[in-house]
Amino acid sequence: MNAILPADIVAELESTIAGCAYERRVRMLRRTTDLLVAGRDRLQEPEISALDQVLLRIAERIEPKALAQLSIALVDLSLAPRETSRRLAFHEDPMVAGPLLLKSRTISANDLETIATSRGEQHLLAISGRNPVDPALTDILLKRGGKNVGRALVNNPGAAFSAAGYAMLIARAEHDGEIARALAFRPDTPDKIVRGLFPRLTPDARASILDAAAPALRHRIETVLSPTPAAARPKLPSSIDYAEARLSVVALNRVGKLNDSTVNRFAIRGEAANLIASLSVLSGTPIDVIEKIIADEDCEALVMACRASRLNWQTTLAILCNRGGPRLSYEQRERAQKLFDELYLSTSQWAVRWGEMAASGGAVTADNNNKRGKSGGSR
């Protein structure tokens, strides 16, 4: 249960805070904050709730500059004082509210929507950088926010958009090249949105986007815009390409540089040999098995390979969206992310299962994947 301070102690605390000098209040705030930070791994919810009541009363009589430091400290706490965090997130000064609006997991979805509806541009900009930002919230942000808010959202991989949200982004993209490019380049932008975007752009804007796109992304955009999309996937690398790529990625792995950033770059740039060799090295799976998985229209086995390679979701999504062929539909993306999230809790188990599946000869089917997914999910 939450610890509730007795009424007489609360009255005495309020009297003490009201009667002391401002510098002493700041010291009290700093010491209470230090106590929270120092005890982050030891304090339990009842103790944090008691400190929450203390902080609330001190914060009422503290200037924004000191409160901003408190906000920064609270953001990093896995178990933060809820009411104090909420009060600071609603603060009219964006320097106070900003850190919590950007990162705090304590602020509820309802509170974020209320703040987005009632506060100014800097508050909206902070919320736009959160990960994730759900479609209902992005709708509010796009309706009320200016140019920078729109840009922040479309460049935020964790932001999701409704049909209305995409419509607002397309309308802004007509006059904002940065939004147009980011919307076209986002891995999760549906095909129909890309097809709706390009006719609204000037010829120069369309050419600029295609010129800036990596070869694989340009191919994908042109395929989406084509009235008769090509069915064939890009040609797979040769054995010589793989041999060279494997030497390169093994060297990167040896020095700890074969990571999400590197693999993501391989995917975005369409460097198929490097990408397939990377998944092979990281997952311990033969290249020919990875080749089959990359080419498989069903993406479940590829999600499993990425998870076994210890890659994060954004890198996995980049791989899924840049392997050639049609873009993922919204439903396919949701299904892939759901599978990825289920595997997150048992990474080592899935890595072993993936190794067994690869060792069995690389015969990967959707049915086998589904069976393994069900057994892994239930454990």
C-alpha positions as CSV (number, residue, x, y, z in Angstrom):
1,M,0.0,0.0,0.0
2,N,1.1,3.6,-0.5
3,A,2.5,5.4,2.5
4,I,0.4,8.3,3.5
5,L,1.9,10.9,5.8
6,P,-0.2,11.7,8.8
7,A,-2.1,15.0,8.6
8,D,-0.2,16.6,11.5
9,I,3.1,15.8,9.8
10,V,1.8,17.2,6.5
11,A,0.7,20.4,8.2
12,E,4.1,20.7,10.0
13,L,5.9,20.1,6.7
14,E,3.9,22.7,4.9
15,S,4.5,25.2,7.7
16,T,8.2,24.6,7.7
17,I,8.5,24.9,4.0
18,A,6.4,28.1,3.9
19,G,8.5,29.7,6.7
20,C,12.0,28.9,5.6
21,A,14.2,30.9,3.3
22,Y,14.2,30.1,-0.4
23,E,17.8,28.8,-0.4
24,R,16.8,26.3,2.3
25,R,13.8,25.1,0.2
26,V,16.2,24.5,-2.7
27,R,18.5,22.5,-0.5
28,M,15.6,20.4,0.8
29,L,14.5,19.7,-2.8
30,R,18.0,18.7,-3.7
31,R,18.5,16.4,-0.8
32,T,15.1,14.7,-1.3
33,T,16.0,14.2,-5.0
34,D,19.4,12.8,-4.1
35,L,17.7,10.4,-1.7
36,L,15.5,9.2,-4.5
37,V,18.3,8.8,-6.9
38,A,20.6,7.1,-4.4
39,G,17.9,4.7,-3.4
40,R,16.6,3.9,-6.8
41,D,17.4,0.2,-6.4
42,R,16.3,-0.1,-2.8
43,L,13.3,2.2,-2.2
44,Q,9.9,0.5,-2.4
45,E,6.7,2.1,-3.6
46,P,5.4,3.1,-0.1
47,E,8.7,4.9,0.6
48,I,8.6,6.6,-2.8
49,S,5.0,7.6,-2.3
50,A,6.0,9.3,1.0
51,L,8.8,11.2,-0.7
52,D,6.4,12.1,-3.4
53,Q,4.3,14.0,-0.9
54,V,7.3,15.8,0.4
55,L,8.5,16.8,-3.1
56,L,5.0,18.0,-4.1
57,R,5.0,20.5,-1.2
58,I,8.5,21.8,-1.8
59,A,8.0,22.1,-5.6
60,E,5.0,24.4,-5.1
61,R,7.4,27.0,-3.7
62,I,10.4,26.5,-6.0
63,E,11.3,28.5,-9.2
64,P,11.4,26.8,-12.6
65,K,15.2,26.7,-12.9
66,A,15.4,24.3,-9.9
67,L,12.4,22.4,-10.9
68,A,13.9,21.7,-14.3
69,Q,16.8,19.9,-12.5
70,L,14.3,17.9,-10.6
71,S,12.6,16.9,-13.9
72,I,15.8,15.7,-15.4
73,A,16.6,13.6,-12.3
74,L,13.1,12.0,-12.2
75,V,13.2,10.9,-15.9
76,D,15.9,8.3,-15.2
77,L,14.1,6.7,-12.3
78,S,12.3,3.4,-13.2
79,L,10.0,3.9,-10.1
80,A,9.4,7.6,-10.0
81,P,7.2,9.7,-7.7
82,R,4.0,9.8,-9.7
83,E,2.2,12.9,-8.5
84,T,5.4,15.1,-8.6
85,S,6.2,13.8,-12.1
86,R,2.6,14.5,-13.2
87,R,2.7,18.0,-11.7
88,L,6.0,18.8,-13.4
89,A,4.8,17.5,-16.8
90,F,1.8,19.9,-16.7
91,H,4.1,22.8,-15.7
92,E,3.7,25.8,-18.0
93,D,7.4,26.2,-18.4
94,P,8.7,23.9,-21.1
95,M,12.1,23.7,-19.5
96,V,10.4,22.0,-16.5
97,A,7.9,19.9,-18.4
98,G,10.1,18.9,-21.4
99,P,12.3,16.2,-20.0
100,L,9.4,14.3,-18.5
101,L,7.2,14.7,-21.6
102,L,10.1,13.4,-23.8
103,K,11.1,10.3,-21.8
104,S,9.1,9.6,-18.6
105,R,7.1,6.3,-18.5
106,T,5.2,7.6,-15.5
107,I,3.0,10.1,-17.5
108,S,-0.2,8.4,-18.6
109,A,-1.6,8.5,-22.1
110,N,-4.6,10.5,-21.0
111,D,-2.3,13.1,-19.4
112,L,-0.2,13.4,-22.5
113,E,-3.3,14.0,-24.6
114,T,-4.5,16.7,-22.2
115,I,-1.1,18.4,-22.2
116,A,-0.9,18.2,-26.0
117,T,-4.4,19.8,-26.2
118,S,-3.7,22.6,-23.8
119,R,0.0,23.6,-23.9
120,G,2.2,25.3,-26.4
121,E,4.6,24.4,-29.2
122,Q,7.6,23.5,-27.0
123,H,5.5,21.1,-24.9
124,L,4.2,19.5,-28.2
125,L,7.7,19.3,-29.5
126,A,8.9,17.4,-26.4
127,I,6.0,14.9,-26.7
128,S,6.7,14.4,-30.4
129,G,10.1,12.9,-29.5
130,R,8.7,10.2,-27.3
131,N,9.0,6.5,-28.2
132,P,6.3,5.4,-28.8
133,V,3.7,8.0,-29.7
134,D,0.4,6.4,-30.5
135,P,-1.9,7.5,-33.4
136,A,-4.5,9.3,-31.2
137,L,-1.7,11.4,-29.8
138,T,0.0,12.1,-33.1
139,D,-3.4,13.4,-34.4
140,I,-3.5,16.0,-31.7
141,L,0.1,17.0,-32.1
142,L,-0.3,17.4,-35.9
143,K,-3.5,19.4,-35.5
144,R,-2.1,21.8,-33.0
145,G,1.7,21.8,-33.7
146,G,3.7,23.8,-36.2
147,K,6.4,22.9,-38.7
148,N,8.9,21.6,-36.2
149,V,6.3,19.3,-34.5
150,G,5.4,17.8,-37.9
151,R,9.1,17.2,-38.7
152,A,9.8,15.7,-35.3
153,L,7.0,13.2,-35.6
154,V,7.7,12.1,-39.2
155,N,11.4,11.6,-38.2
156,N,10.5,9.7,-35.1
157,P,10.6,5.9,-35.7
158,G,8.4,5.4,-32.7
159,A,5.6,7.6,-33.9
160,A,2.5,5.8,-35.4
161,F,-0.1,7.6,-37.6
162,S,-3.8,7.1,-38.3
163,A,-5.3,7.7,-41.7
164,A,-6.1,11.3,-40.6
165,G,-2.5,11.7,-39.4
166,Y,-1.1,10.6,-42.8
167,A,-3.5,13.0,-44.6
168,M,-2.2,15.9,-42.5
169,L,1.4,14.9,-43.2
170,I,0.8,14.7,-46.9
171,A,-0.8,18.1,-46.8
172,R,2.3,19.5,-45.0
173,A,4.6,17.7,-47.4
174,E,3.4,19.7,-50.3
175,H,5.2,22.7,-48.8
176,D,7.8,21.1,-46.7
177,G,10.5,19.0,-48.4
178,E,11.9,17.6,-45.2
179,I,8.5,16.1,-44.3
180,A,8.0,14.8,-47.8
181,R,11.4,13.1,-47.8
182,A,11.0,11.6,-44.3
183,L,7.5,10.3,-45.1
184,A,8.7,8.6,-48.3
185,F,11.8,7.1,-46.5
186,R,10.0,5.8,-43.4
187,P,10.0,2.0,-43.6
188,D,6.5,1.7,-42.2
189,T,4.8,4.2,-44.6
190,P,2.1,2.3,-46.4
191,D,2.2,2.0,-50.1
192,K,-1.0,3.8,-50.6
193,I,0.4,6.8,-48.7
194,V,3.5,6.9,-50.9
195,R,1.2,6.7,-54.0
196,G,-0.9,9.6,-52.5
197,L,2.2,11.7,-51.6
198,F,4.1,11.8,-54.9
199,P,1.3,13.3,-57.1
200,R,1.0,16.2,-54.6
201,L,4.7,17.1,-55.0
202,T,6.4,19.3,-57.6
203,P,8.6,17.5,-60.2
204,D,11.7,18.9,-58.5
205,A,10.6,17.6,-55.1
206,R,9.9,14.2,-56.5
207,A,13.3,14.1,-58.2
208,S,15.0,15.3,-55.1
209,I,13.5,12.4,-53.0
210,L,14.5,9.8,-55.6
211,D,18.0,11.2,-56.0
212,A,18.6,11.1,-52.2
213,A,17.2,7.5,-51.8
214,A,19.6,4.6,-51.5
215,P,19.4,2.2,-54.5
216,A,17.2,-0.3,-52.7
217,L,14.8,2.4,-51.3
218,R,14.6,4.1,-54.7
219,H,13.7,0.7,-56.3
220,R,11.1,0.2,-53.7
221,I,9.5,3.7,-54.2
222,E,9.6,3.3,-58.0
223,T,8.0,-0.2,-57.7
224,V,5.2,1.3,-55.5
225,L,4.6,4.1,-57.9
226,S,4.6,1.8,-61.0
227,P,1.2,0.9,-62.3
228,T,2.4,-2.7,-62.8
229,P,4.8,-3.4,-59.9
230,A,7.6,-5.8,-60.8
231,A,7.1,-9.2,-59.2
232,A,10.8,-10.3,-59.3
233,R,13.0,-9.6,-56.4
234,P,16.5,-8.1,-56.9
235,K,19.2,-10.6,-57.9
236,L,20.9,-12.2,-54.9
237,P,24.7,-11.8,-54.5
238,S,27.2,-14.3,-55.9
239,S,29.4,-16.6,-53.8
240,I,32.4,-14.3,-54.4
241,D,30.3,-11.4,-53.1
242,Y,29.5,-13.4,-50.0
243,A,33.1,-14.5,-49.4
244,E,34.2,-10.8,-49.5
245,A,31.3,-9.7,-47.3
246,R,31.9,-12.4,-44.7
247,L,35.5,-11.4,-44.3
248,S,34.4,-7.8,-43.8
249,V,31.6,-8.5,-41.3
250,V,33.7,-11.0,-39.3
251,A,36.4,-8.3,-38.9
252,L,33.7,-5.9,-37.8
253,N,32.3,-8.4,-35.3
254,R,35.7,-9.1,-33.9
255,V,36.1,-5.5,-32.8
256,G,32.5,-5.1,-31.6
257,K,31.3,-3.0,-34.6
258,L,28.9,-5.4,-36.1
259,N,25.9,-3.9,-34.3
260,D,22.4,-2.4,-35.0
261,S,23.8,0.7,-36.5
262,T,26.0,-1.1,-39.0
263,V,23.4,-3.7,-40.0
264,N,20.7,-1.0,-40.3
265,R,23.0,0.8,-42.7
266,F,23.5,-2.3,-44.8
267,A,19.8,-2.7,-45.1
268,I,19.0,0.9,-45.9
269,R,21.8,1.1,-48.5
270,G,20.7,-2.2,-50.2
271,E,24.0,-3.9,-49.5
272,A,22.5,-7.4,-49.7
273,A,25.8,-9.4,-49.4
274,N,26.8,-7.5,-46.3
275,L,23.4,-7.8,-44.8
276,I,23.0,-11.5,-45.4
277,A,26.6,-12.2,-44.2
278,S,25.9,-10.1,-41.1
279,L,22.8,-12.1,-40.2
280,S,24.7,-15.3,-40.8
281,V,27.6,-14.3,-38.5
282,L,25.4,-12.9,-35.7
283,S,22.9,-15.7,-35.6
284,G,25.3,-18.6,-36.4
285,T,23.2,-19.6,-39.4
286,P,24.6,-20.7,-42.8
287,I,24.4,-18.1,-45.5
288,D,22.2,-20.2,-47.8
289,V,19.6,-20.5,-45.0
290,I,19.6,-16.7,-44.5
291,E,19.2,-16.3,-48.3
292,K,16.1,-18.5,-48.3
293,I,14.6,-16.6,-45.3
294,I,15.3,-13.2,-47.0
295,A,13.5,-14.4,-50.1
296,D,10.6,-15.9,-48.2
297,E,7.4,-13.8,-48.6
298,D,6.4,-14.7,-45.0
299,C,8.5,-12.6,-42.7
300,E,8.3,-14.7,-39.5
301,A,11.5,-16.6,-40.0
302,L,13.4,-13.4,-40.8
303,V,12.0,-11.8,-37.6
304,M,13.3,-14.8,-35.7
305,A,16.7,-14.6,-37.4
306,C,17.0,-10.9,-36.5
307,R,16.0,-11.6,-32.9
308,A,18.5,-14.4,-32.7
309,S,21.1,-11.9,-34.0
310,R,20.3,-9.6,-31.0
311,L,19.1,-6.9,-33.3
312,N,16.5,-4.3,-32.1
313,W,13.1,-3.8,-33.7
314,Q,14.1,-0.7,-35.7
315,T,16.9,-2.6,-37.4
316,T,14.6,-5.6,-37.9
317,L,12.0,-3.3,-39.5
318,A,14.7,-1.7,-41.8
319,I,15.6,-5.2,-43.0
320,L,12.0,-6.3,-43.5
321,C,11.3,-3.1,-45.5
322,N,14.5,-3.1,-47.6
323,R,14.8,-6.7,-48.7
324,G,13.1,-6.2,-52.1
325,G,9.6,-6.9,-53.3
326,P,6.4,-5.1,-52.2
327,R,6.4,-3.1,-49.0
328,L,5.0,-4.6,-45.9
329,S,1.4,-3.9,-45.4
330,Y,0.3,-2.3,-42.1
331,E,-1.1,-5.7,-41.0
332,Q,2.1,-7.5,-41.8
333,R,4.1,-5.0,-39.9
334,E,1.9,-5.3,-36.9
335,R,2.1,-9.1,-37.0
336,A,5.9,-8.9,-37.3
337,Q,6.3,-6.5,-34.4
338,K,4.0,-8.6,-32.3
339,L,6.1,-11.7,-32.9
340,F,9.3,-9.7,-32.2
341,D,7.9,-8.4,-28.9
342,E,6.9,-12.0,-27.9
343,L,10.5,-13.2,-28.6
344,Y,12.0,-10.3,-26.6
345,L,11.3,-12.0,-23.2
346,S,13.1,-15.2,-24.1
347,T,16.0,-14.2,-26.4
348,S,18.3,-17.0,-25.6
349,Q,15.6,-19.6,-26.0
350,W,14.6,-18.3,-29.4
351,A,18.3,-18.1,-30.4
352,V,18.6,-21.8,-29.6
353,R,15.4,-22.7,-31.4
354,W,16.6,-20.8,-34.4
355,G,20.0,-22.6,-34.4
356,E,18.1,-26.0,-34.3
357,M,15.9,-24.9,-37.2
358,A,19.0,-23.9,-39.3
359,A,20.8,-27.1,-38.4
360,S,17.9,-29.1,-39.6
361,G,18.8,-28.2,-43.2
362,G,17.2,-24.8,-43.6
363,A,13.8,-26.0,-44.4
364,V,11.9,-23.1,-43.1
365,T,8.1,-22.9,-43.6
366,A,5.4,-20.7,-42.3
367,D,3.8,-23.7,-40.6
368,N,6.9,-24.6,-38.7
369,N,7.4,-21.0,-37.7
370,N,3.9,-20.8,-36.4
371,K,4.4,-23.9,-34.3
372,R,7.6,-22.6,-32.9
373,G,6.0,-19.3,-32.2
374,K,3.2,-20.9,-30.2
375,S,5.5,-23.1,-28.2
376,G,7.9,-20.2,-27.5
377,G,5.1,-17.9,-26.5
378,S,3.7,-20.3,-24.0
379,R,7.0,-21.7,-22.8
